[in-house]
Amino acid sequence: MDKRIRDEFTDRLFDAILLLENREECYRFFEDIATVAEIKALGQRLEVARMLRLGATYDEIVEKTGVSTATISRVKRCLYYGADGYAMILDRMGIEEKKENNT
């Protein structure tokens, strides 16, 4: 875990997020705490991780999400070599990694 993000303010933010009870509450809270662009960027990154896990190509991801290949590369690096946050949440969402068919 990157110690640079750990502090009392971030702890309080994450504690607040954990208190949200449903999607509507998430929309209300995030609309107040972040810009539309910031929220959209987070959603796009999660979609990039989901698509990478499902075996999508960079071209397919760019076409669907509109993100840059640099963003895709960063998400891919985090997905496979990061703190396992993407893997954890994708697992909980039931998004299984596409396995190569070697037959």
C-alpha positions in Angstrom: 0.0 0.0 0.0 1.3 3.4 -1.0 1.9 5.2 2.3 1.7 8.6 0.5 -2.1 8.4 0.5 -2.5 7.4 4.1 -3.4 10.3 6.4 -6.2 11.4 8.7 -8.1 13.2 5.9 -8.0 10.2 3.6 -9.0 7.9 6.5 -12.0 10.2 7.2 -12.9 10.2 3.5 -12.9 6.4 3.3 -14.8 6.1 6.5 -17.4 8.4 5.0 -17.6 6.4 1.8 -18.1 3.2 3.9 -21.2 4.8 5.4 -23.0 5.2 2.1 -25.8 2.7 1.9 -26.9 2.7 -1.8 -26.1 4.0 -5.3 -28.3 7.1 -4.9 -26.4 8.1 -1.7 -23.2 7.6 -3.7 -24.4 9.9 -6.4 -25.4 12.5 -3.9 -22.1 12.4 -2.0 -19.8 12.2 -4.9 -21.6 15.0 -6.8 -20.8 17.3 -3.8 -17.3 16.1 -3.2 -15.9 15.8 -6.7 -16.2 17.3 -10.1 -18.2 15.6 -12.8 -14.9 15.1 -14.7 -13.3 13.4 -11.7 -16.2 11.1 -11.2 -16.3 10.2 -14.9 -12.5 9.5 -14.9 -12.8 7.1 -12.0 -15.7 5.3 -13.7 -13.7 5.1 -16.9 -10.7 3.6 -15.1 -12.8 0.9 -13.5 -14.3 0.1 -16.9 -10.8 -0.1 -18.4 -9.8 -2.6 -15.7 -13.0 -4.6 -16.3 -12.4 -4.7 -20.1 -8.7 -5.6 -19.7 -9.7 -8.4 -17.4 -12.1 -9.7 -20.0 -9.4 -9.6 -22.7 -10.3 -6.5 -24.6 -7.7 -4.9 -26.9 -6.5 -1.3 -26.4 -8.3 -0.3 -29.6 -11.6 -1.8 -28.2 -11.1 0.0 -24.9 -10.3 3.4 -26.5 -13.4 3.0 -28.8 -15.8 2.3 -25.9 -14.4 4.6 -23.2 -12.6 7.3 -25.0 -9.6 7.1 -22.6 -6.0 7.5 -23.9 -3.7 4.5 -24.3 -1.6 6.0 -21.5 -4.5 5.7 -19.2 -5.1 2.1 -20.3 -1.4 1.3 -19.7 -1.5 2.8 -16.2 -4.7 0.9 -15.3 -3.1 -2.3 -16.7 0.0 -1.8 -14.6 -2.1 -1.2 -11.5 -4.4 -4.2 -12.4 -1.5 -6.6 -12.6 1.3 -5.1 -10.4 -0.5 -2.7 -8.1 -2.1 -3.0 -4.6 -4.7 -5.5 -5.9 -7.5 -3.0 -5.5 -8.8 -3.5 -9.0 -8.6 -7.3 -8.7 -10.4 -7.3 -5.4 -13.3 -5.2 -6.6 -13.6 -7.0 -10.0 -13.7 -10.3 -8.1 -16.5 -9.0 -5.9 -18.3 -7.8 -9.0 -18.0 -11.3 -10.5 -15.8 -10.2 -13.4 -13.6 -13.2 -14.1 -10.3 -13.0 -16.0 -10.5 -14.3 -19.5 -8.3 -17.3 -19.8 -6.3 -17.9 -23.0 -7.5 -20.9 -24.9 -4.4 -23.0 -25.6 -6.0 -26.0 -27.2 
